[in-house]
């Protein structure tokens, strides 16, 4: 059984036992989260597609922790103008372990 959920502006294909990284959530490690924006639900033979979301379908997950992603370097450079500006950004992610898919 698998589902496609919408979380943090992205779509993720999940099944029970999977660990995935989503955009930073407010929950702390050990808490449970319910993802109710389920786009598709499949049990192997039957497929249910929402318009845009399925009613009554939920995916339960446990928060494992928070980690930072790779550092992204942003360089602004103007040739022949003696101007160079370098900044960086590091996006934070929350790790979720999928415990149950209900639909």
N, C-alpha and C positions, 0 to 999 in steps of 0.2 A: 504494500500500500504506500502511495506517495501523494503528496499535495504540492501545489505551487501557491506560495503565500507572498503577499506584498508587504514589505517592511522596510522603512527607511528610504523610500523612493526607488527600491529595486525589487525584482522578483526573484525568489529563491525556490528551487526544487528541493523538498525535504522528505525524509522518511524517518521512521522511528529509530532512535539511536544515533542519528547524524549530529555532528557538531558543526555549526556555521557561525560566521562572523557577520554581524549586522551593524548598522550605524549605532552610535552611542545611545544607550537607553538609561533611564533614571534609576532602574532597579539595581540593587547590590547583589553581590555573589550569594548564592544559596536561595534566592527568592525565585518564585515561579512567575512565568509570563504567559498570557494567552494571546495568541495571534489570531484575530477574528477576520482579517481580510484574506480569505481563502479564495483564490481565483479558479482553481481546478482541483478535483479530488478523484483519485483512481484507486481501485482495489485490484487491478490486474485484468479484469474483464469488463467492468463497468466504469465509464468515465462520466463525471458530472462537471459541467462547465457553468460558471456563474456569469451573470450579466449585470454589473461587473463582478460582484462577489456572491458566494453561495450563502444562502440563509441557513443558520444553525450549524454551520461547519466551523470548527475551531481546532487550532493546533496548540497544544500545551508544551511549554519548554521551561527548562531550568537554566538560570543564569550561572555560568561558570566563572566569569571574571571579565575584566576590562584590559585591553592591551592597545598599544599604539601601533599604527601602521608604519610603512616606510616613509622616510623623510623625503619630501618633494622640494627641489630647489627651483626657485623662480629667479631668473636673471633678466634685468632690463638693461639694455646696452645701446648707447648712441655712438655711432662711429664718428670720429674726428671732433667730438664735442667734450671730451674728458668727463664723460658721465657713465657710471656703471653702478647699478643698485642690485644687490643680491639679498633675497629674503628666502625663508623656508616655511614649510607647513607640515604638520604631522597630524593626520586624522586619527581619532580614537574610535575603537570598535568594541562591541560587547560580544562575547562568545556565548552562544546558546546551545544547549543539548536538547534535542527534541525527545520528549517523553511519551506523548500520546497524540494521535490524530483521530479526531471524532467528527463524524459527518453523518 
